[in-house]
């Protein structure tokens, strides 16, 4: 298990025993949270990566779920507990994921078209809008597909980019 230090924290790979706590964190953080079974399945999947940050008592306070496919990483879900937001944990998890995976060419994700904050967050990490998936999310909300070319913007990139008009 590889660990990386973030501000006063450690990033580690999740274990099956973390699934229930991750589902609780997702339920408090996201409009469509993953279930405990969903986290358990993802933790066990061969190409999956589920990184977590724990509080001093050992409870997860942030996580990032991603899937590796060949030389690309698909970011699937990111959440930070409310009391720990805006402290660099989300940014640190994304950069950790990109740095941990050898020989990545690109990273991809989808973000809600009506979530300007999330779009700005990923733009600050050098993800660029590359498309739109109409009515991708419940309620008919579009998804903005974003990508980061890691050959141009390696881990540690901090270039600001313009967003698509949601």
N, C-alpha and C positions, 0 to 999 in steps of 0.2 A: 504494500500500500504506500503510495507516494503522498507525502504531505508537503504543503506550502504554507508559509506564514503570511497572513494578511494582518492588518492593524489589530493587534492583540488577539488574534484568533489563529486557528489552524484549519486548513481545508483537508478533507479526507474523503475517501470513497465510502458511500453508504453501504450498510449491511441489510440483510433481509429484516432484521429486528428493528430497523429504523422506519419501515414502511408506514406504520400507524402514525408515528409522530410527524412524518413528512406529509401524510394526508391531512392531518390537523392543521399544519402550517399552511398548506395549500388552501384549505377551506377558509382560513382567516385572511388570505391574501389575494385570491384570484376569483374572477367571476365564474369560471368553469373549472373547479379544482379536480385534480386526479383523486381517485379512490385509493384506499390502502392496497387493494388487489392490483390496481394499475401500477402503483409504485413497486410492489413486490415483483410483479412480472418484469418491469423495466430493469430493476436491480439485477435480476437473474439473466437477462438477455445478453448474449455474447457481445454484440456491438454497442451495447449501452454503456453510458457513463453517467453515474449519479454522484455528484460531489456535494458535500455538505460542510457547513460551518456550525459548530456547537457553542453553546454558552458555557460558562465555567462549570455548571452542573451536569453538562453532557447532553442537554436537549438541543436538537437542531434549531437554529435561528435563521438559516438561509440554505438554499439548495439550488443546484443547476442540474437539469437533466438534458443529456445530449445523446445522439446516436452517431457513431462513426461509420461511414460508408466509403470505402476506398480512401481517397485523399481528401475527403470532405467531412465536415462536422455539422450536423443539423442540431441547432439548439431548440429544444422542445418545450422547456418550462423553466422559469426562474422565479423564485420568490424569496423575499426577505421579511422577517417578522416586523410588524409595525414599529415596535420600540427600537429597532436596530437599523432602520432605513436612513439613507443619506449619510452613511459612514464609510462608504466604499466597499461594502460587502458584495453587492451585485456586480460592480465593476471588477472587483478582485476575482470573483468566481469565473466570470467570462474570460478574463485574461489568463487565469490559471488553466482553464480548460484548453485554451488555444496553445498555451506553452507546454502543456503536458503531452499533447498528442504530436508524435513525430511525423514529419513530412506532410503536413496539411497544406493543401493548395487554397482551400476556401472554407468559409463557414456561412451557414444560412439560417434564417429564422423567419417566422411570420409574426406580425404584431397587429393588433386591432387598428383598423383605420381611424377609429375615433379616439385613440389613446395617444395624443400628442406627446405626453410625458415619456411614454415608453419609446416612441419613435425618436425623440430627442436623445434619450439615454443611449440607444443603440447607435445613433448617428455619431455621438461623441466617442464611440468605440470603433469608428471607421466603417460601420455597416452602411451600405448605400441602398436606397430603394431600387428594386429591379422589376417590380411588377405588382399587380393587384389581383387578388382572388375575390371575385364578387360573391357576396353573401356567404363567406367562408365560416363565420361564427354564428351561433344562435342569435335570433333576432334580426337576421339579414345584414349583419355588420361585415363589411369587407375586411380582408386581411391585406396588409402591405407586406410583400415579400422583400426581405432585405438580405444582402450578401456582403461579405468582406473578402476581398482577394488578399489572401495571406502572403502571396508573393510580393505584392505591392505594399500592403499594410501588415507587417508582421506583429506578433504580440508586443504590446507596449505602445501601439499607435494611439495618437491623441488628436488626429486631424478632425476638425469639425466639417460636416457636410450638410448640404441642403436637403430638406425633406420633400417628399411629394406632397401635394395638397390633398389632405384627407377629405 
